Amino acid sequence: MKEFTVKEVQQAIEQGKKLNLIDVRESDEVEAGHIPGIIHIPLHLMEFRMQELDKNKSYIMVCRSGARSGRATQLLASYGFDVANMTGGMSAWKGQVQQ
């Protein structure tokens, strides 16, 4: 499974790179604070909503600690998506947060 650290993702955002971040946390968690510009697809809906995603794009999965996003990464990779997990999740995030 491909992985990025929180620091790598934050640096890429600060450098102006366009990242496709998918937050797989529940709605109340996302409303409490998320990385600006994320796509919100709760983990339990991922299998039903993956058709909304483009297999020609790369995605980075985000959750609270990295466990749920790891499961989402494995699921999407098994369907041929270019996807990576952000290790550490929002618990380790030091960058900008939107509510």
N, CA, C and O atoms as CSV, one atom per row, in Angstrom:
chain,resi,resn,atom,element,x,y,z
A,1,MET,N,N,0.845,-1.176,0.000
A,1,MET,CA,C,0.000,0.000,0.000
A,1,MET,C,C,0.891,1.241,0.000
A,1,MET,O,O,1.837,1.349,0.781
A,2,LYS,N,N,0.564,2.170,-0.896
A,2,LYS,CA,C,1.303,3.424,-0.944
A,2,LYS,C,C,0.880,4.295,0.234
A,2,LYS,O,O,-0.285,4.306,0.631
A,3,GLU,N,N,1.846,5.023,0.782
A,3,GLU,CA,C,1.565,5.881,1.920
A,3,GLU,C,C,2.286,7.218,1.786
A,3,GLU,O,O,3.360,7.312,1.192
A,4,PHE,N,N,1.670,8.241,2.351
A,4,PHE,CA,C,2.283,9.550,2.498
A,4,PHE,C,C,2.187,9.921,3.965
A,4,PHE,O,O,1.202,9.596,4.627
A,5,THR,N,N,3.208,10.601,4.480
A,5,THR,CA,C,3.122,11.102,5.841
A,5,THR,C,C,2.313,12.388,5.844
A,5,THR,O,O,2.119,13.020,4.806
A,6,VAL,N,N,1.849,12.761,7.016
A,6,VAL,CA,C,1.137,14.025,7.174
A,6,VAL,C,C,2.028,15.171,6.694
A,6,VAL,O,O,1.562,16.087,6.018
A,7,LYS,N,N,3.294,15.113,7.043
A,7,LYS,CA,C,4.236,16.173,6.665
A,7,LYS,C,C,4.372,16.272,5.147
A,7,LYS,O,O,4.411,17.376,4.604
A,8,GLU,N,N,4.445,15.130,4.456
A,8,GLU,CA,C,4.551,15.143,2.994
A,8,GLU,C,C,3.313,15.767,2.350
A,8,GLU,O,O,3.430,16.543,1.401
A,9,VAL,N,N,2.138,15.431,2.861
A,9,VAL,CA,C,0.889,15.985,2.320
A,9,VAL,C,C,0.836,17.484,2.589
A,9,VAL,O,O,0.485,18.265,1.704
A,10,GLN,N,N,1.181,17.884,3.797
A,10,GLN,CA,C,1.153,19.304,4.152
A,10,GLN,C,C,2.131,20.095,3.288
A,10,GLN,O,O,1.793,21.183,2.822
A,11,GLN,N,N,3.320,19.575,3.068
A,11,GLN,CA,C,4.310,20.262,2.227
A,11,GLN,C,C,3.812,20.396,0.791
A,11,GLN,O,O,3.994,21.442,0.168
A,12,ALA,N,N,3.187,19.350,0.264
A,12,ALA,CA,C,2.661,19.399,-1.103
A,12,ALA,C,C,1.589,20.481,-1.221
A,12,ALA,O,O,1.557,21.212,-2.211
A,13,ILE,N,N,0.714,20.591,-0.226
A,13,ILE,CA,C,-0.334,21.619,-0.234
A,13,ILE,C,C,0.305,23.007,-0.165
A,13,ILE,O,O,-0.092,23.919,-0.890
A,14,GLU,N,N,1.295,23.156,0.712
A,14,GLU,CA,C,1.974,24.455,0.860
A,14,GLU,C,C,2.703,24.855,-0.420
A,14,GLU,O,O,2.875,26.045,-0.684
A,15,GLN,N,N,3.130,23.881,-1.212
A,15,GLN,CA,C,3.813,24.146,-2.483
A,15,GLN,C,C,2.827,24.399,-3.613
A,15,GLN,O,O,3.231,24.633,-4.752
A,16,GLY,N,N,1.531,24.353,-3.301
A,16,GLY,CA,C,0.510,24.648,-4.292
A,16,GLY,C,C,0.122,23.481,-5.175
A,16,GLY,O,O,-0.550,23.671,-6.188
A,17,LYS,N,N,0.532,22.278,-4.810
A,17,LYS,CA,C,0.165,21.105,-5.603
A,17,LYS,C,C,-1.308,20.785,-5.391
A,17,LYS,O,O,-1.824,20.902,-4.280
A,18,LYS,N,N,-1.972,20.383,-6.454
A,18,LYS,CA,C,-3.385,20.004,-6.394
A,18,LYS,C,C,-3.469,18.536,-5.998
A,18,LYS,O,O,-3.094,17.651,-6.766
A,19,LEU,N,N,-3.963,18.292,-4.797
A,19,LEU,CA,C,-4.119,16.933,-4.304
A,19,LEU,C,C,-5.599,16.578,-4.247
A,19,LEU,O,O,-6.447,17.426,-3.969
A,20,ASN,N,N,-5.886,15.331,-4.510
A,20,ASN,CA,C,-7.251,14.820,-4.379
A,20,ASN,C,C,-7.318,14.047,-3.069
A,20,ASN,O,O,-6.975,12.866,-3.007
A,21,LEU,N,N,-7.769,14.740,-2.018
A,21,LEU,CA,C,-7.851,14.148,-0.685
A,21,LEU,C,C,-9.270,13.677,-0.423
A,21,LEU,O,O,-10.226,14.430,-0.611
A,22,ILE,N,N,-9.405,12.441,0.009
A,22,ILE,CA,C,-10.717,11.894,0.354
A,22,ILE,C,C,-10.714,11.604,1.847
A,22,ILE,O,O,-9.921,10.798,2.333
A,23,ASP,N,N,-11.602,12.265,2.561
A,23,ASP,CA,C,-11.748,12.072,4.003
A,23,ASP,C,C,-12.826,11.021,4.222
A,23,ASP,O,O,-13.971,11.206,3.808
A,24,VAL,N,N,-12.465,9.922,4.870
A,24,VAL,CA,C,-13.397,8.801,5.042
A,24,VAL,C,C,-14.030,8.768,6.430
A,24,VAL,O,O,-14.683,7.792,6.799
A,25,ARG,N,N,-13.832,9.841,7.199
A,25,ARG,CA,C,-14.431,9.882,8.537
A,25,ARG,C,C,-15.937,10.121,8.452
A,25,ARG,O,O,-16.472,10.427,7.386
A,26,GLU,N,N,-16.601,9.979,9.580
A,26,GLU,CA,C,-18.035,10.232,9.653
A,26,GLU,C,C,-18.301,11.737,9.554
A,26,GLU,O,O,-17.402,12.546,9.788
A,27,SER,N,N,-19.525,12.104,9.211
A,27,SER,CA,C,-19.888,13.503,8.983
A,27,SER,C,C,-19.587,14.405,10.174
A,27,SER,O,O,-19.086,15.514,9.994
A,28,ASP,N,N,-19.887,13.944,11.394
A,28,ASP,CA,C,-19.643,14.787,12.563
A,28,ASP,C,C,-18.150,15.039,12.770
A,28,ASP,O,O,-17.765,16.113,13.232
A,29,GLU,N,N,-17.312,14.068,12.435
A,29,GLU,CA,C,-15.868,14.247,12.550
A,29,GLU,C,C,-15.368,15.277,11.535
A,29,GLU,O,O,-14.537,16.127,11.855
A,30,VAL,N,N,-15.884,15.187,10.313
A,30,VAL,CA,C,-15.479,16.112,9.257
A,30,VAL,C,C,-15.939,17.530,9.594
A,30,VAL,O,O,-15.196,18.488,9.383
A,31,GLU,N,N,-17.156,17.667,10.113
A,31,GLU,CA,C,-17.678,18.981,10.482
A,31,GLU,C,C,-16.866,19.620,11.606
A,31,GLU,O,O,-16.797,20.846,11.691
A,32,ALA,N,N,-16.254,18.815,12.466
A,32,ALA,CA,C,-15.445,19.333,13.575
A,32,ALA,C,C,-14.116,19.907,13.078
A,32,ALA,O,O,-13.482,20.698,13.775
A,33,GLY,N,N,-13.698,19.511,11.876
A,33,GLY,CA,C,-12.469,20.042,11.304
A,33,GLY,C,C,-11.891,19.117,10.251
A,33,GLY,O,O,-11.714,17.920,10.479
A,34,HIS,N,N,-11.599,19.698,9.085
A,34,HIS,CA,C,-11.045,18.910,7.991
A,34,HIS,C,C,-10.063,19.751,7.178
A,34,HIS,O,O,-10.023,20.975,7.305
A,35,ILE,N,N,-9.291,19.092,6.361
A,35,ILE,CA,C,-8.362,19.771,5.469
A,35,ILE,C,C,-9.191,20.449,4.375
A,35,ILE,O,O,-10.051,19.804,3.775
A,36,PRO,N,N,-8.951,21.733,4.105
A,36,PRO,CA,C,-9.720,22.425,3.063
A,36,PRO,C,C,-9.611,21.712,1.706
A,36,PRO,O,O,-8.538,21.255,1.311
A,37,GLY,N,N,-10.746,21.631,1.009
A,37,GLY,CA,C,-10.761,21.075,-0.336
A,37,GLY,C,C,-10.919,19.569,-0.423
A,37,GLY,O,O,-10.799,19.000,-1.508
A,38,ILE,N,N,-11.185,18.913,0.698
A,38,ILE,CA,C,-11.327,17.447,0.677
A,38,ILE,C,C,-12.610,17.029,-0.038
A,38,ILE,O,O,-13.538,17.818,-0.218
A,39,ILE,N,N,-12.626,15.764,-0.437
A,39,ILE,CA,C,-13.838,15.087,-0.891
A,39,ILE,C,C,-14.263,14.249,0.307
A,39,ILE,O,O,-13.441,13.516,0.858
A,40,HIS,N,N,-15.516,14.335,0.722
A,40,HIS,CA,C,-15.960,13.556,1.881
A,40,HIS,C,C,-16.772,12.352,1.427
A,40,HIS,O,O,-17.865,12.489,0.877
A,41,ILE,N,N,-16.217,11.173,1.667
A,41,ILE,CA,C,-16.945,9.924,1.419
A,41,ILE,C,C,-16.699,9.031,2.638
A,41,ILE,O,O,-15.619,8.454,2.764
A,42,PRO,N,N,-17.681,8.908,3.535
A,42,PRO,CA,C,-17.487,8.048,4.709
A,42,PRO,C,C,-17.115,6.622,4.292
A,42,PRO,O,O,-17.594,6.113,3.278
A,43,LEU,N,N,-16.262,5.997,5.082
A,43,LEU,CA,C,-15.773,4.660,4.749
A,43,LEU,C,C,-16.910,3.694,4.441
A,43,LEU,O,O,-16.824,2.925,3.483
A,44,HIS,N,N,-17.976,3.724,5.242
A,44,HIS,CA,C,-19.061,2.758,5.037
A,44,HIS,C,C,-19.815,2.973,3.724
A,44,HIS,O,O,-20.587,2.108,3.310
A,45,LEU,N,N,-19.600,4.121,3.059
A,45,LEU,CA,C,-20.249,4.384,1.768
A,45,LEU,C,C,-19.295,4.256,0.581
A,45,LEU,O,O,-19.715,4.385,-0.569
A,46,MET,N,N,-18.022,4.004,0.852
A,46,MET,CA,C,-17.007,4.010,-0.198
A,46,MET,C,C,-17.339,3.045,-1.337
A,46,MET,O,O,-17.233,3.407,-2.509
A,47,GLU,N,N,-17.730,1.851,-1.001
A,47,GLU,CA,C,-18.018,0.862,-2.036
A,47,GLU,C,C,-19.169,1.300,-2.938
A,47,GLU,O,O,-19.204,0.947,-4.117
A,48,PHE,N,N,-20.107,2.064,-2.389
A,48,PHE,CA,C,-21.277,2.507,-3.151
A,48,PHE,C,C,-21.005,3.784,-3.941
A,48,PHE,O,O,-21.694,4.063,-4.922
A,49,ARG,N,N,-20.001,4.567,-3.521
A,49,ARG,CA,C,-19.747,5.865,-4.164
A,49,ARG,C,C,-18.454,5.908,-4.974
A,49,ARG,O,O,-18.113,6.953,-5.529
A,50,MET,N,N,-17.733,4.798,-5.052
A,50,MET,CA,C,-16.460,4.835,-5.777
A,50,MET,C,C,-16.633,5.150,-7.258
A,50,MET,O,O,-15.673,5.567,-7.905
A,51,GLN,N,N,-17.831,4.962,-7.816
A,51,GLN,CA,C,-18.061,5.302,-9.221
A,51,GLN,C,C,-17.984,6.802,-9.449
A,51,GLN,O,O,-17.895,7.241,-10.595
A,52,GLU,N,N,-18.017,7.604,-8.380
A,52,GLU,CA,C,-17.881,9.059,-8.490
A,52,GLU,C,C,-16.419,9.470,-8.720
A,52,GLU,O,O,-16.135,10.615,-9.070
A,53,LEU,N,N,-15.504,8.522,-8.518
A,53,LEU,CA,C,-14.072,8.816,-8.619
A,53,LEU,C,C,-13.540,8.485,-10.004
A,53,LEU,O,O,-14.105,7.649,-10.709
A,54,ASP,N,N,-12.469,9.133,-10.386
A,54,ASP,CA,C,-11.853,8.992,-11.705
A,54,ASP,C,C,-10.589,8.142,-11.587
A,54,ASP,O,O,-9.659,8.512,-10.871
A,55,LYS,N,N,-10.550,7.018,-12.277
A,55,LYS,CA,C,-9.382,6.128,-12.214
A,55,LYS,C,C,-8.134,6.744,-12.833
A,55,LYS,O,O,-7.039,6.202,-12.680
A,56,ASN,N,N,-8.281,7.866,-13.530
A,56,ASN,CA,C,-7.126,8.553,-14.114
A,56,ASN,C,C,-6.504,9.559,-13.150
A,56,ASN,O,O,-5.506,10.200,-13.481
A,57,LYS,N,N,-7.081,9.699,-11.969
A,57,LYS,CA,C,-6.554,10.614,-10.958
A,57,LYS,C,C,-5.954,9.822,-9.802
A,57,LYS,O,O,-6.288,8.657,-9.585
A,58,SER,N,N,-5.070,10.473,-9.071
A,58,SER,CA,C,-4.498,9.891,-7.852
A,58,SER,C,C,-5.247,10.450,-6.654
A,58,SER,O,O,-5.628,11.620,-6.642
A,59,TYR,N,N,-5.456,9.611,-5.649
A,59,TYR,CA,C,-6.176,10.021,-4.450
A,59,TYR,C,C,-5.352,9.702,-3.206
A,59,TYR,O,O,-4.595,8.731,-3.171
A,60,ILE,N,N,-5.518,10.545,-2.187
A,60,ILE,CA,C,-4.906,10.312,-0.886
A,60,ILE,C,C,-6.044,10.218,0.116
A,60,ILE,O,O,-6.871,11.123,0.226
A,61,MET,N,N,-6.073,9.110,0.846
A,61,MET,CA,C,-7.143,8.853,1.800
A,61,MET,C,C,-6.760,9.387,3.173
A,61,MET,O,O,-5.612,9.264,3.600
A,62,VAL,N,N,-7.746,9.989,3.870
A,62,VAL,CA,C,-7.530,10.616,5.166
A,62,VAL,C,C,-8.603,10.149,6.152
A,62,VAL,O,O,-9.773,10.020,5.790
A,63,CYS,N,N,-8.197,9.897,7.402
A,63,CYS,CA,C,-9.155,9.641,8.483
A,63,CYS,C,C,-8.575,10.221,9.772
A,63,CYS,O,O,-7.720,11.104,9.711
A,64,ARG,N,N,-9.014,9.753,10.918
A,64,ARG,CA,C,-8.530,10.305,12.178
A,64,ARG,C,C,-7.099,9.871,12.471
A,64,ARG,O,O,-6.252,10.692,12.824
A,65,SER,N,N,-6.832,8.561,12.320
A,65,SER,CA,C,-5.506,8.056,12.707
A,65,SER,C,C,-4.761,7.341,11.583
A,65,SER,O,O,-3.551,7.133,11.681
A,66,GLY,N,N,-5.459,6.967,10.529
A,66,GLY,CA,C,-4.834,6.243,9.424
A,66,GLY,C,C,-5.358,4.835,9.236
A,66,GLY,O,O,-5.049,4.197,8.230
A,67,ALA,N,N,-6.143,4.331,10.176
A,67,ALA,CA,C,-6.655,2.958,10.074
A,67,ALA,C,C,-7.797,2.844,9.056
A,67,ALA,O,O,-7.742,2.012,8.151
A,68,ARG,N,N,-8.823,3.676,9.205
A,68,ARG,CA,C,-9.951,3.611,8.255
A,68,ARG,C,C,-9.506,3.997,6.853
A,68,ARG,O,O,-9.938,3.397,5.869
A,69,SER,N,N,-8.639,5.004,6.765
A,69,SER,CA,C,-8.149,5.401,5.443
A,69,SER,C,C,-7.301,4.285,4.832
A,69,SER,O,O,-7.266,4.137,3.611
A,70,GLY,N,N,-6.626,3.511,5.657
A,70,GLY,CA,C,-5.878,2.355,5.160
A,70,GLY,C,C,-6.803,1.320,4.552
A,70,GLY,O,O,-6.495,0.741,3.510
A,71,ARG,N,N,-7.937,1.082,5.199
A,71,ARG,CA,C,-8.924,0.131,4.656
A,71,ARG,C,C,-9.496,0.652,3.343
A,71,ARG,O,O,-9.677,-0.107,2.391
A,72,ALA,N,N,-9.783,1.962,3.298
A,72,ALA,CA,C,-10.308,2.566,2.065
A,72,ALA,C,C,-9.268,2.486,0.944
A,72,ALA,O,O,-9.613,2.237,-0.211
A,73,THR,N,N,-8.002,2.698,1.288
A,73,THR,CA,C,-6.916,2.607,0.305
A,73,THR,C,C,-6.856,1.208,-0.288
A,73,THR,O,O,-6.761,1.052,-1.506
A,74,GLN,N,N,-6.910,0.195,0.558
A,74,GLN,CA,C,-6.872,-1.185,0.078
A,74,GLN,C,C,-8.071,-1.502,-0.803
A,74,GLN,O,O,-7.931,-2.164,-1.832
A,75,LEU,N,N,-9.254,-1.031,-0.405
A,75,LEU,CA,C,-10.464,-1.280,-1.189
A,75,LEU,C,C,-10.346,-0.653,-2.579
A,75,LEU,O,O,-10.564,-1.324,-3.588
A,76,LEU,N,N,-10.001,0.639,-2.628
A,76,LEU,CA,C,-9.916,1.312,-3.922
A,76,LEU,C,C,-8.795,0.756,-4.783
A,76,LEU,O,O,-8.949,0.646,-5.999
A,77,ALA,N,N,-7.676,0.407,-4.179
A,77,ALA,CA,C,-6.565,-0.185,-4.939
A,77,ALA,C,C,-6.995,-1.513,-5.560
A,77,ALA,O,O,-6.574,-1.844,-6.669
A,78,SER,N,N,-7.823,-2.268,-4.858
A,78,SER,CA,C,-8.281,-3.560,-5.391
A,78,SER,C,C,-9.183,-3.380,-6.609
A,78,SER,O,O,-9.375,-4.319,-7.380
A,79,TYR,N,N,-9.740,-2.179,-6.787
A,79,TYR,CA,C,-10.565,-1.861,-7.961
A,79,TYR,C,C,-9.784,-1.075,-9.014
A,79,TYR,O,O,-10.367,-0.565,-9.971
A,80,GLY,N,N,-8.469,-0.977,-8.836
A,80,GLY,CA,C,-7.627,-0.372,-9.855
A,80,GLY,C,C,-7.397,1.129,-9.734
A,80,GLY,O,O,-6.901,1.753,-10.672
A,81,PHE,N,N,-7.752,1.719,-8.593
A,81,PHE,CA,C,-7.515,3.146,-8.392
A,81,PHE,C,C,-6.075,3.385,-7.952
A,81,PHE,O,O,-5.464,2.541,-7.296
A,82,ASP,N,N,-5.541,4.556,-8.325
A,82,ASP,CA,C,-4.224,5.002,-7.872
A,82,ASP,C,C,-4.461,5.745,-6.559
A,82,ASP,O,O,-4.904,6.893,-6.560
A,83,VAL,N,N,-4.166,5.090,-5.451
A,83,VAL,CA,C,-4.557,5.617,-4.149
A,83,VAL,C,C,-3.462,5.368,-3.124
A,83,VAL,O,O,-2.734,4.377,-3.192
A,84,ALA,N,N,-3.362,6.295,-2.167
A,84,ALA,CA,C,-2.378,6.181,-1.089
A,84,ALA,C,C,-3.048,6.573,0.228
A,84,ALA,O,O,-4.056,7.279,0.243
A,85,ASN,N,N,-2.476,6.108,1.313
A,85,ASN,CA,C,-2.976,6.404,2.646
A,85,ASN,C,C,-2.126,7.500,3.286
A,85,ASN,O,O,-0.900,7.477,3.182
A,86,MET,N,N,-2.783,8.468,3.954
A,86,MET,CA,C,-2.047,9.459,4.732
A,86,MET,C,C,-1.892,8.908,6.145
A,86,MET,O,O,-2.848,8.890,6.921
A,87,THR,N,N,-0.684,8.461,6.472
A,87,THR,CA,C,-0.430,7.871,7.786
A,87,THR,C,C,-0.493,8.940,8.868
A,87,THR,O,O,-0.080,10.080,8.658
A,88,GLY,N,N,-1.008,8.562,10.011
A,88,GLY,CA,C,-1.127,9.501,11.123
A,88,GLY,C,C,-2.464,10.209,11.181
A,88,GLY,O,O,-2.935,10.575,12.258
A,89,GLY,N,N,-3.074,10.403,10.024
A,89,GLY,CA,C,-4.406,10.998,9.942
A,89,GLY,C,C,-4.507,12.392,10.524
A,89,GLY,O,O,-3.504,13.070,10.745
A,90,MET,N,N,-5.733,12.803,10.766
A,90,MET,CA,C,-5.997,14.147,11.269
A,90,MET,C,C,-5.453,14.333,12.682
A,90,MET,O,O,-5.219,15.466,13.100
A,91,SER,N,N,-5.249,13.260,13.418
A,91,SER,CA,C,-4.665,13.368,14.761
A,91,SER,C,C,-3.278,13.976,14.703
A,91,SER,O,O,-2.861,14.657,15.640
A,92,ALA,N,N,-2.556,13.738,13.614
A,92,ALA,CA,C,-1.201,14.249,13.461
A,92,ALA,C,C,-1.126,15.504,12.602
A,92,ALA,O,O,-0.051,16.088,12.463
A,93,TRP,N,N,-2.236,15.926,12.028
A,93,TRP,CA,C,-2.257,17.061,11.093
A,93,TRP,C,C,-1.977,18.373,11.815
A,93,TRP,O,O,-2.612,18.682,12.824
A,94,LYS,N,N,-1.031,19.136,11.298
A,94,LYS,CA,C,-0.661,20.432,11.873
A,94,LYS,C,C,-1.007,21.589,10.929
A,94,LYS,O,O,-0.817,22.754,11.278
A,95,GLY,N,N,-1.505,21.270,9.755
A,95,GLY,CA,C,-1.809,22.285,8.747
A,95,GLY,C,C,-3.156,22.944,8.973
A,95,GLY,O,O,-3.786,22.788,10.019
A,96,GLN,N,N,-3.574,23.680,7.969
A,96,GLN,CA,C,-4.843,24.413,8.016
A,96,GLN,C,C,-6.016,23.450,8.160
A,96,GLN,O,O,-6.036,22.376,7.560
A,97,VAL,N,N,-6.984,23.856,8.961
A,97,VAL,CA,C,-8.201,23.068,9.168
A,97,VAL,C,C,-9.406,23.966,8.933
A,97,VAL,O,O,-9.446,25.113,9.377
A,98,GLN,N,N,-10.372,23.425,8.233
A,98,GLN,CA,C,-11.620,24.149,7.950
A,98,GLN,C,C,-12.749,23.473,8.715
A,98,GLN,O,O,-12.765,22.251,8.868
A,99,GLN,N,N,-13.691,24.277,9.192
A,99,GLN,CA,C,-14.833,23.707,9.902
A,99,GLN,C,C,-16.117,24.006,9.180
A,99,GLN,O,O,-17.188,23.603,9.633
